[in-house]
Amino acid sequence: MKRSWIETFSESIGLIPKISDRPDWSEFVMEEPRELYKYPDPSEWDDFTELDPLAWPEKKERHYSIVPTTCFNCESACGLLAYVDKDSNQVRKFEGNPHHPGSRGRNCAKGPATINQINDTERILYPLKRVGERGEGKWERISWDQALEEISEKIARSIRKRKDGVVYHVGRPGHEGYAERVLKAWGVDGHNSHTNICSAGARTGYALWHKYDRPSPDHTNAKVILLASSHLETGHYFNPHAQRIMEGMMKGAKLIVMDPRLSNTASMADEWMPTYPGSET
């Protein structure tokens, strides 16, 4: 490895250890990711044992039943492994599932953070009905049957008057598919969600260009990758795509980013095209 004159001089007078024999990592080319190896094998999922870090310095074993599940903190639907404590039957933690074909165990921070949602003290576990003036914060618990009956009765009454009088909002599209099919069968086109703002523009472009909603290009084997205001490090459901874009870059693909701001992704690109804000759409 080529040394700087400072390194050469420092070695010659004994100020630093001889480092000229260190490996030449510049010749090491990584063309694809290596398999993850710090995960329990599926044969261990029924009864996986590990030491409880909270019990240190005591070596206390915990036995888990590992259940594959899906993260729904965004629309990537990355794979997760839920570690269920066999003594308390409670979920203790979440980790990425290396056998998931999309995320392959390489989850973002939102995946393991799902445990905070499971244990949230304000998590709503059953239907609640307001029993006071709006804003008072007074609620009573009701059954699912009562909730469905009252909601459906109000929807039916509104539809009999006008079909465009029903609007329903969901926080995360995907889990409400059944409700959407039912309402569409009634002639209601009142779907609303954060996706209308989050990705509607990009998905409209896909629909007009590809005639397909959110395609999955073969980034791994691409020669040139163009990102228009898309960010590998901050995008909602970009994790599986980001992995494969990085694999493509390992194989020599050129990354071009069209973005008004110098994002972290743009800083790592081969070409950054800083357009005027709004003009890239």
C-alpha positions in Angstrom: 0.0 0.0 0.0 1.3 3.4 -0.9 2.4 5.4 2.2 2.3 9.2 2.7 5.6 10.9 3.4 4.4 11.6 6.9 3.9 7.8 7.5 7.3 7.0 5.9 9.1 9.7 8.0 7.3 8.6 11.2 8.2 5.0 10.7 11.9 5.8 10.0 12.4 7.6 13.3 10.3 5.2 15.3 7.4 7.5 16.2 4.8 4.9 15.0 4.9 1.1 14.5 5.8 -0.1 11.0 2.5 0.0 9.1 3.8 -0.5 5.6 3.1 -4.3 5.9 -0.6 -3.8 6.5 -3.0 -5.5 4.0 -3.8 -3.6 0.8 -7.6 -3.3 1.2 -7.8 -1.2 -1.9 -7.5 -4.4 -3.9 -10.4 -6.0 -2.0 -13.6 -5.8 -4.1 -16.9 -6.7 -2.6 -19.3 -7.5 -5.4 -22.2 -8.7 -3.3 -23.3 -8.9 0.4 -22.4 -11.8 2.5 -24.9 -14.0 4.3 -25.9 -13.0 7.8 -24.6 -15.5 10.3 -25.6 -14.2 13.8 -29.2 -15.5 13.5 -30.8 -18.6 15.0 -31.2 -21.4 12.5 -34.9 -22.3 11.8 -34.3 -25.6 13.5 -33.8 -23.7 16.7 -37.0 -21.5 16.4 -39.1 -23.8 18.6 -36.8 -23.5 21.6 -34.0 -20.9 21.2 -31.8 -20.2 24.2 -29.7 -17.2 24.8 -28.3 -15.3 27.9 -30.4 -12.4 29.3 -28.2 -9.3 28.9 -30.2 -7.5 31.6 -29.2 -10.2 34.2 -25.5 -9.6 33.7 -23.1 -10.5 35.4 -25.4 -13.4 36.2 -25.6 -15.9 33.4 -29.3 -16.4 33.1 -30.7 -18.3 30.2 -34.0 -17.4 28.5 -35.9 -19.7 26.3 -37.7 -18.3 23.3 -40.2 -19.4 20.7 -39.3 -17.5 17.5 -42.2 -16.6 15.3 -41.7 -15.1 11.8 -43.9 -12.1 11.2 -44.0 -8.9 9.2 -43.1 -5.3 10.0 -45.8 -2.8 9.0 -44.2 0.5 10.0 -44.1 1.2 6.3 -45.2 -0.5 3.1 -42.0 -2.5 2.6 -43.5 -5.3 4.8 -40.0 -6.4 5.7 -39.6 -9.7 7.6 -39.3 -9.8 11.3 -38.6 -12.5 13.9 -40.7 -12.2 17.1 -38.9 -13.6 20.2 -41.7 -14.9 22.5 -40.6 -15.7 26.0 -41.6 -19.2 26.8 -42.0 -18.5 30.5 -44.2 -15.4 30.3 -45.6 -15.9 26.7 -44.8 -12.2 26.0 -42.9 -10.8 23.0 -39.5 -9.7 24.3 -37.9 -8.3 21.1 -38.0 -8.2 17.3 -35.1 -8.9 14.9 -34.8 -9.1 11.1 -35.7 -12.3 9.4 -32.7 -13.4 7.2 -35.0 -15.8 5.3 -37.4 -13.1 4.1 -36.9 -12.7 0.3 -37.2 -8.9 0.4 -35.4 -7.5 3.5 -33.2 -10.6 4.1 -32.7 -9.7 7.7 -31.3 -6.3 7.0 -34.1 -4.1 8.6 -34.1 -0.5 9.4 -34.4 0.8 13.0 -38.2 0.8 12.8 -38.4 -3.0 12.7 -36.9 -3.7 16.1 -38.6 -0.6 17.5 -41.9 -2.4 17.0 -41.5 -3.7 20.5 -42.3 -0.2 21.7 -45.7 -0.4 19.9 -46.4 -3.8 21.5 -45.7 -2.4 25.0 -47.1 1.1 24.5 -49.2 1.9 27.6 -51.6 4.0 25.5 -52.1 1.2 22.9 -55.9 0.8 22.1 -56.8 -2.9 22.5 -60.6 -2.7 22.0 -63.3 -0.4 20.5 -64.0 2.8 22.4 -67.0 5.1 22.0 -67.1 8.7 23.0 -69.4 9.4 25.9 -69.2 13.1 26.2 -68.6 16.3 24.2 -66.0 16.1 21.6 -62.6 16.9 23.1 -63.5 15.9 26.7 -61.6 12.7 26.4 -64.3 10.6 27.9 -64.7 7.1 26.4 -66.4 3.8 27.2 -65.5 0.3 26.0 -67.9 -1.4 23.7 -68.0 -4.8 21.9 -66.8 -5.3 18.4 -70.3 -6.3 17.3 -71.7 -3.0 18.7 -69.0 -1.0 17.0 -69.5 -2.7 13.6 -73.3 -2.4 13.8 -73.2 1.3 14.7 -70.6 2.2 12.0 -72.3 0.2 9.3 -75.7 1.8 10.2 -74.3 5.3 9.8 -72.6 4.4 6.5 -75.8 2.8 5.1 -77.8 5.9 6.1 -75.4 8.2 4.4 -75.2 6.1 1.2 -79.0 6.2 0.9 -78.8 10.0 0.8 -75.7 10.4 -1.4 -72.9 8.0 -2.4 -70.2 10.6 -2.2 -70.9 11.3 1.4 -68.6 8.7 2.9 -64.9 9.2 3.4 -62.7 6.8 5.3 -59.2 7.4 6.4 -56.5 4.9 7.3 -53.0 5.5 8.6 -51.3 2.7 6.8 -52.7 1.2 3.6 -52.6 -2.5 3.3 -54.4 -3.7 6.4 -57.7 -2.1 5.4 -58.0 -4.1 2.1 -61.2 -5.8 3.2 -63.0 -2.6 4.2 -61.9 -1.0 0.9 -63.4 -3.9 -1.2 -66.7 -3.7 0.8 -67.0 0.1 0.4 -66.1 -0.1 -3.3 -68.8 -2.7 -3.8 -71.3 -0.2 -2.4 -70.1 2.3 -5.0 -68.1 4.4 -2.5 -64.9 6.0 -3.7 -63.9 7.7 -0.4 -60.5 6.1 0.4 -58.0 8.5 2.0 -54.6 7.8 3.6 -51.1 9.2 4.1 -50.2 7.5 0.8 -52.2 10.2 -1.1 -49.4 12.6 0.0 -46.5 10.3 0.7 -46.1 8.4 -2.6 -49.1 9.3 -4.8 -46.9 11.4 -7.2 -44.4 8.7 -7.8 -47.0 6.0 -8.1 -48.9 8.1 -10.7 -45.7 8.4 -12.7 -45.3 4.6 -12.5 -48.9 4.1 -13.6 -48.5 6.4 -16.6 -45.1 5.1 -17.6 -45.1 1.4 -16.8 -48.8 0.8 -16.5 -47.9 -0.7 -13.2 -48.0 0.3 -9.5 -44.6 0.4 -7.9 -42.5 -2.0 -10.0 -39.3 -3.6 -8.6 -36.5 -3.0 -11.1 -33.5 -5.3 -11.2 -31.2 -2.8 -9.5 -28.6 -5.5 -8.7 -27.8 -6.1 -12.3 -28.3 -2.6 -13.6 -25.6 -0.5 -15.3 -27.0 2.9 -14.5 -29.5 3.8 -11.8 -31.4 7.1 -11.8 -33.1 8.3 -8.7 -35.5 11.3 -8.9 -35.9 12.7 -5.4 -35.6 9.2 -3.9 -33.4 8.6 -0.9 -31.9 5.3 0.1 -31.2 6.4 3.7 -34.5 8.1 4.5 -37.1 6.6 2.2 -40.1 4.9 3.8 -40.2 1.6 1.8 -36.9 1.9 0.2 -35.0 -0.7 2.3 -35.3 -3.7 -0.1 -34.5 -1.4 -3.0 -31.7 0.3 -1.2 -30.0 -3.1 -0.6 -30.1 -4.0 -4.2 -29.0 -0.6 -5.4 -25.9 -0.9 -3.2 -25.3 -4.4 -4.7 -25.6 -2.9 -8.2 -23.0 -0.2 -7.2 -20.7 -2.9 -5.9 -20.9 -4.5 -9.3 -20.0 -1.2 -11.0 -23.4 0.4 -11.6 -23.4 4.2 -11.8 -25.8 6.1 -9.5 -27.4 9.3 -10.7 -29.5 11.4 -8.3 -31.8 14.2 -9.4 -32.6 16.2 -6.3 -32.7 19.9 -5.4 -30.9 19.2 -2.1 -27.6 17.4 -1.4 -29.1 14.5 0.4 -27.0 11.7 1.9 -27.8 9.6 -1.1 -26.8 12.4 -3.5 -23.5 12.7 -1.7 -22.7 9.1 -2.5 -23.8 9.3 -6.1 -21.6 9.3 -9.2 -23.6 12.2 -10.5 -25.7 14.7 -8.6 -28.1 16.8 -10.6 -29.3 19.7 -8.4 -32.5 20.8 -10.1 -34.6 23.8 -9.2 -37.1 22.9 -6.4 -40.3 21.5 -8.0 -38.9 21.2 -11.5 -37.9 17.6 -11.2 -41.6 16.6 -11.0 
